[in-house]
Amino acid sequence: MIDQTALATEIKRLIKAAGPMPVWRYMELCLGHPEHGYYVTRDPLGREGDFTTSPEISQMFGELLGLWSASVWKAADEPQTLRLIEIGPGRGTMMADALRALRVLPILYQSLSVHLVEINPVLRQKQQTLLAGIRNIHWHDSFEDVPEGPAVILANEYFDVLPIHQAIKRETGWHERVIEIGASGELVFGVAADPIPGFEALLPPLARLSPPGAVFEWRPDTEILKIASRVRDQGGAALIIDYGHLRSDVGDTFQAIASHSYADPLQHPGRADLTAHVDFDALGRAAESIGARAHGPVTQGAFLKRLGIETRALSLMAKATPQVSEDIAGALQRLTGEGRGAMGSMFKVIGVSDPKIETLVALSDDTDREAERRQGTHG
């Protein structure tokens, strides 16, 4: 059955007028269309939504990121004003938990200027309700609108929804993957007729060795360069957490999530979350190419354990009922463990800092090779 959502109709109109649509443009419209885009029309989080993020699983996640932010403040020589910035803050849960943890450091807490970058009016309203009473808090439509100054920048599950380009290897070279209208009027994947000039030379070594039929994905460096240049020039650090791979290589990870299940990304445009894995190797290279310092990546499980999540869980369980203790143990496993439904190895963490900051707490400068060995490149 052909999907006749308003956005599907609009996308087909654009294809008929201009020809096949690159995957990045399709993803951009599905997520950010000003009237029908997924991220401008709804709250996608929680049991009633389409997916659940780490801050919604347990308060421990946001608390530990708050304490990590305090460590950056120390490493940055305790600036009088620290801008605590979150990009894509969901319902505000992570920021609320981080700020609660930061209250244990009154000097830092009083120095904070909190900034949330959010385009979704539904989520912005929920953030404002949850964070009502927080002093010196501001909302922005774009990262560039945040005032200058030393900063800690948090981005949890933000990069995975940035539009991707896809190219498919053919005997004639690498061709961009596109969206077309099929024989029955449905949206289908296709391949651009002409190869991308000079594309092979731009690929990482592993991808150059791939056979015909392989798919290579990439995102423009625009967003990571904004973040990296900010901390390079004004001080502080950024923390990026998402699901993805440690090394740049081939693999088709473009997917749709609806009602906590995988869906066809070409069905119901605007009604499902479209994502693709994050290439952490590429993020680190881009940040360092302009003089910022990259730290990691490491797995989320390793990162949270180094921050003391197991000790925090035991502390919470000591004061809880048996049922709540069981819930805390389950949340700990989901955040740090491996296997079906767990996020500990699937999710990765990378830090980007002012080059004067030589180390960041819980982040190694070396790739987590053991995790890479266990999972393969696109784990």
C-alpha positions as CSV (number, residue, x, y, z in Angstrom):
1,M,0.0,0.0,0.0
2,I,1.4,3.4,-1.0
3,D,1.9,5.9,1.8
4,Q,-0.1,9.1,1.1
5,T,1.0,11.2,4.1
6,A,1.3,14.9,3.3
7,L,5.1,14.7,3.4
8,A,5.1,11.7,1.1
9,T,3.0,13.6,-1.4
10,E,5.4,16.6,-1.2
11,I,8.5,14.5,-1.6
12,K,7.0,12.8,-4.7
13,R,6.2,16.2,-6.1
14,L,9.8,17.3,-5.6
15,I,11.2,14.1,-7.3
16,K,8.9,14.6,-10.3
17,A,10.0,18.2,-10.6
18,A,13.8,17.8,-10.1
19,G,14.6,14.1,-10.4
20,P,15.8,11.5,-7.9
21,M,16.4,12.8,-4.4
22,P,19.7,12.1,-2.5
23,V,19.3,10.2,0.7
24,W,20.5,13.2,2.7
25,R,17.8,15.5,1.3
26,Y,15.1,12.9,2.0
27,M,16.3,12.5,5.6
28,E,16.5,16.3,6.0
29,L,12.8,16.7,4.9
30,C,11.5,13.8,6.9
31,L,13.1,15.1,10.1
32,G,13.1,18.8,9.7
33,H,10.3,19.8,7.3
34,P,8.8,23.0,8.9
35,E,5.3,21.6,8.8
36,H,5.5,17.9,8.6
37,G,9.0,17.0,9.9
38,Y,9.3,14.4,12.6
39,Y,11.3,16.5,15.0
40,V,9.1,19.6,14.8
41,T,5.7,18.0,15.4
42,R,5.9,15.7,18.4
43,D,7.6,14.3,21.5
44,P,9.2,11.1,20.3
45,L,10.5,9.9,23.7
46,G,9.4,7.4,26.2
47,R,7.0,4.5,26.3
48,E,4.3,6.3,24.4
49,G,6.8,7.6,21.8
50,D,9.2,5.8,19.4
51,F,12.4,5.4,21.4
52,T,14.0,5.9,24.9
53,T,17.3,7.7,25.5
54,S,19.8,7.1,28.3
55,P,18.7,10.0,30.5
56,E,15.1,8.6,30.5
57,I,16.4,5.2,31.6
58,S,18.0,6.4,34.8
59,Q,18.9,9.6,36.7
60,M,22.4,8.2,37.1
61,F,23.3,9.1,33.5
62,G,22.6,12.8,33.8
63,E,24.1,13.0,37.3
64,L,27.4,11.5,36.1
65,L,27.5,13.9,33.1
66,G,27.0,16.7,35.5
67,L,30.0,15.6,37.6
68,W,32.0,15.1,34.3
69,S,31.1,18.7,33.5
70,A,32.6,19.8,36.8
71,S,35.8,18.0,36.0
72,V,36.0,20.1,32.7
73,W,35.4,23.3,34.7
74,K,38.4,22.3,36.9
75,A,40.6,21.5,33.9
76,A,39.7,24.8,32.3
77,D,41.0,26.7,35.4
78,E,37.5,27.3,36.9
79,P,36.3,30.2,34.7
80,Q,34.0,32.7,36.5
81,T,31.2,32.0,34.0
82,L,30.8,28.5,32.5
83,R,28.2,28.0,29.7
84,L,26.6,24.6,30.1
85,I,25.1,23.8,26.7
86,E,23.0,20.9,25.6
87,I,22.2,20.3,21.9
88,G,19.0,18.3,21.4
89,P,18.0,18.2,25.1
90,G,14.9,16.0,24.7
91,R,12.5,16.6,27.6
92,G,15.3,18.3,29.7
93,T,15.7,15.2,31.9
94,M,19.5,15.0,31.4
95,M,20.0,18.7,32.2
96,A,17.8,18.5,35.3
97,D,19.8,15.5,36.6
98,A,23.1,17.1,35.8
99,L,22.2,20.4,37.5
100,R,21.0,18.5,40.6
101,A,24.4,16.8,40.8
102,L,26.2,20.1,40.3
103,R,24.6,21.6,43.4
104,V,27.2,19.9,45.5
105,L,29.7,22.5,44.1
106,P,28.1,25.8,45.0
107,I,30.9,27.9,43.4
108,L,30.5,26.2,40.1
109,Y,26.7,26.0,40.3
110,Q,26.5,29.8,40.8
111,S,28.8,30.4,37.8
112,L,26.6,28.4,35.4
113,S,24.8,29.9,32.5
114,V,22.6,27.1,31.0
115,H,21.8,27.0,27.3
116,L,19.5,24.5,25.6
117,V,19.5,24.3,21.8
118,E,16.1,23.1,20.7
119,I,13.9,23.5,17.6
120,N,11.0,21.3,18.6
121,P,8.3,23.5,20.2
122,V,6.6,20.4,21.9
123,L,9.9,19.4,23.6
124,R,10.9,23.0,24.4
125,Q,7.7,23.4,26.4
126,K,8.4,20.3,28.4
127,Q,11.9,21.4,29.0
128,Q,10.7,24.8,30.3
129,T,8.2,23.1,32.6
130,L,10.7,20.6,34.0
131,L,13.5,23.2,34.5
132,A,11.2,26.0,35.8
133,G,13.0,27.8,38.6
134,I,16.5,27.2,37.3
135,R,18.4,30.5,37.3
136,N,20.2,31.9,34.3
137,I,18.7,29.4,31.7
138,H,18.2,30.2,28.0
139,W,16.8,28.5,24.9
140,H,18.1,28.9,21.4
141,D,17.1,27.7,17.9
142,S,20.7,27.2,16.9
143,F,24.1,26.5,18.4
144,E,25.5,29.7,16.9
145,D,23.1,31.8,19.0
146,V,24.7,30.7,22.3
147,P,26.8,33.6,23.7
148,E,30.6,33.3,23.7
149,G,32.6,32.1,26.6
150,P,34.1,28.9,28.1
151,A,31.7,26.0,27.8
152,V,30.8,22.4,28.4
153,I,28.8,21.1,25.5
154,L,26.7,18.0,25.8
155,A,25.2,16.2,22.8
156,N,23.5,12.9,23.5
157,E,21.9,11.1,20.5
158,Y,22.2,14.3,18.4
159,F,24.6,13.3,15.6
160,D,22.7,10.2,14.6
161,V,19.8,12.2,13.2
162,L,22.0,14.6,11.2
163,P,21.4,13.8,7.5
164,I,23.8,11.3,5.8
165,H,25.0,10.9,2.3
166,Q,25.2,7.4,1.0
167,A,27.3,6.1,-2.0
168,I,27.2,2.6,-3.5
169,K,30.2,1.0,-5.2
170,R,29.6,-0.2,-8.7
171,E,32.1,-1.4,-11.4
172,T,32.0,2.1,-12.8
173,G,32.9,3.8,-9.5
174,W,31.0,5.1,-6.5
175,H,27.5,6.4,-7.2
176,E,25.3,8.4,-4.8
177,R,22.3,6.6,-3.5
178,V,19.0,8.3,-4.2
179,I,15.2,8.0,-3.6
180,E,13.0,7.5,-6.6
181,I,9.4,6.8,-7.4
182,G,8.8,3.1,-8.2
183,A,6.6,1.6,-10.9
184,S,3.7,1.3,-8.5
185,G,4.1,4.9,-7.3
186,E,5.9,4.0,-4.1
187,L,9.2,5.5,-2.9
188,V,12.2,3.2,-3.6
189,F,16.0,3.4,-3.4
190,G,17.9,4.0,-6.6
191,V,21.4,4.9,-7.7
192,A,22.5,8.0,-9.5
193,A,23.5,7.4,-13.1
194,D,26.9,9.0,-13.0
195,P,29.7,8.2,-10.5
196,I,30.9,10.8,-8.0
197,P,34.1,12.3,-9.5
198,G,37.3,11.6,-7.5
199,F,35.4,9.9,-4.7
200,E,37.7,6.9,-4.3
201,A,40.6,9.2,-3.2
202,L,38.5,10.7,-0.4
203,L,37.6,7.3,1.2
204,P,39.4,5.8,4.3
205,P,41.7,2.9,3.5
206,L,39.3,0.2,4.6
207,A,36.5,1.4,2.4
208,R,38.7,1.5,-0.7
209,L,39.1,-2.2,-0.5
210,S,35.4,-3.0,-0.4
211,P,33.7,-5.0,-3.1
212,P,31.0,-3.8,-5.5
213,G,27.6,-3.3,-3.8
214,A,29.2,-1.8,-0.6
215,V,27.7,1.3,0.8
216,F,29.7,4.1,2.3
217,E,28.0,6.7,4.5
218,W,29.2,10.1,5.6
219,R,28.0,13.3,7.1
220,P,29.4,16.8,6.3
221,D,31.7,18.0,9.1
222,T,29.7,21.2,9.6
223,E,28.3,20.4,13.1
224,I,31.4,18.9,14.6
225,L,33.5,21.8,13.3
226,K,31.2,24.3,14.9
227,I,31.6,22.5,18.3
228,A,35.4,22.0,17.9
229,S,36.1,25.6,16.9
230,R,34.0,26.8,19.8
231,V,36.0,24.9,22.4
232,R,39.3,25.6,20.6
233,D,38.8,29.3,20.6
234,Q,36.9,29.9,23.8
235,G,37.9,27.1,26.1
236,G,36.1,24.1,27.6
237,A,35.1,20.8,26.1
238,A,32.3,18.9,24.4
239,L,31.0,15.4,25.0
240,I,29.3,13.5,22.2
241,I,27.4,10.3,23.0
242,D,25.7,8.2,20.3
243,Y,25.5,4.8,18.7
244,G,28.0,4.2,16.0
245,H,31.3,2.7,15.0
246,L,34.9,3.3,16.1
247,R,36.5,3.1,12.7
248,S,35.5,4.6,9.3
249,D,34.4,1.8,7.0
250,V,31.5,0.7,4.7
251,G,28.1,-0.4,5.9
252,D,24.4,0.6,5.4
253,T,23.1,1.8,8.7
254,F,20.2,4.1,7.5
255,Q,17.1,3.0,9.4
256,A,13.8,4.1,10.8
257,I,12.4,3.7,14.3
258,A,8.7,3.8,15.1
259,S,7.0,2.6,18.3
260,H,10.3,1.2,19.6
261,S,10.7,-1.1,16.5
262,Y,12.6,-0.9,13.3
263,A,10.5,0.3,10.3
264,D,11.0,0.8,6.5
265,P,12.7,4.2,6.2
266,L,10.7,4.9,3.0
267,Q,7.3,4.3,4.5
268,H,5.4,7.0,6.4
269,P,7.8,9.9,5.8
270,G,7.7,12.3,8.7
271,R,6.1,9.8,11.1
272,A,9.2,7.8,12.0
273,D,12.6,8.7,13.4
274,L,15.3,8.3,10.7
275,T,18.9,7.7,11.9
276,A,22.2,6.3,10.9
277,H,25.2,5.3,12.9
278,V,27.8,7.9,13.8
279,D,31.4,7.6,12.5
280,F,33.4,8.5,15.6
281,D,36.7,8.1,13.8
282,A,35.5,10.8,11.4
283,L,34.4,13.1,14.2
284,G,37.8,12.9,15.9
285,R,39.7,13.5,12.7
286,A,37.6,16.5,11.8
287,A,38.0,18.1,15.3
288,E,41.7,17.6,15.3
289,S,42.0,19.0,11.7
290,I,41.2,22.5,13.0
291,G,43.4,22.3,16.1
292,A,41.0,21.0,18.8
293,R,41.9,17.9,20.8
294,A,39.9,14.7,20.5
295,H,39.7,12.3,23.5
296,G,38.5,8.7,22.8
297,P,36.3,7.3,21.6
298,V,35.4,4.7,24.2
299,T,32.3,2.7,24.7
300,Q,29.5,4.1,26.8
301,G,29.8,1.2,29.3
302,A,33.5,1.9,29.9
303,F,32.9,5.6,30.2
304,L,30.1,5.3,32.7
305,K,32.0,2.7,34.8
306,R,35.0,5.0,34.9
307,L,32.8,7.8,36.2
308,G,31.5,5.5,39.0
309,I,28.1,4.5,37.9
310,E,28.3,1.1,39.7
311,T,29.1,2.8,43.0
312,R,26.2,5.3,42.4
313,A,23.8,2.4,41.7
314,L,24.8,0.6,44.9
315,S,24.2,3.9,46.8
316,L,20.8,4.3,45.4
317,M,19.9,0.7,45.9
318,A,20.9,0.9,49.6
319,K,18.1,3.3,50.2
320,A,15.5,1.7,47.9
321,T,12.7,-0.9,48.2
322,P,13.5,-4.3,46.6
323,Q,11.4,-3.4,43.5
324,V,13.1,-0.1,43.0
325,S,16.5,-1.8,43.6
326,E,15.7,-4.2,40.9
327,D,14.8,-1.3,38.5
328,I,18.1,0.4,39.3
329,A,20.0,-2.8,38.6
330,G,18.1,-3.2,35.3
331,A,18.9,0.4,34.3
332,L,22.6,-0.2,35.1
333,Q,22.7,-3.2,32.9
334,R,21.0,-1.4,30.1
335,L,23.3,1.6,30.2
336,T,26.6,-0.3,30.6
337,G,26.0,-3.9,29.5
338,E,26.2,-5.8,26.2
339,G,23.7,-7.9,24.3
340,R,20.1,-7.3,23.2
341,G,18.6,-4.1,24.4
342,A,21.8,-3.0,26.1
343,M,23.7,0.2,25.2
344,G,27.0,-0.2,26.9
345,S,28.9,-1.4,23.8
346,M,26.7,-0.1,21.0
347,F,27.0,3.5,22.2
348,K,30.3,5.3,22.0
349,V,31.6,8.5,23.7
350,I,34.1,11.0,22.4
351,G,35.4,14.3,23.9
352,V,36.6,17.3,22.0
353,S,38.4,20.0,23.9
354,D,40.5,23.1,23.9
355,P,44.0,21.8,23.0
356,K,45.4,23.1,26.3
357,I,43.3,20.4,28.1
358,E,45.4,17.3,27.7
359,T,43.1,14.8,29.4
360,L,39.4,14.5,30.0
361,V,38.1,12.3,32.8
362,A,37.0,8.8,31.8
363,L,38.1,9.2,28.2
364,S,41.2,7.5,26.9
365,D,43.2,8.9,24.0
366,D,43.3,5.4,22.6
367,T,40.4,3.7,20.8
368,D,38.8,1.0,22.9
369,R,40.4,-1.8,21.0
370,E,38.7,-4.6,23.0
371,A,35.3,-3.3,22.2
372,E,36.3,-2.9,18.5
373,R,37.5,-6.5,18.5
374,R,34.3,-7.8,20.0
375,Q,31.9,-5.9,17.8
376,G,33.6,-5.4,14.5
377,T,33.6,-2.1,12.8
378,H,29.9,-1.4,12.7
379,G,28.8,-2.8,16.1
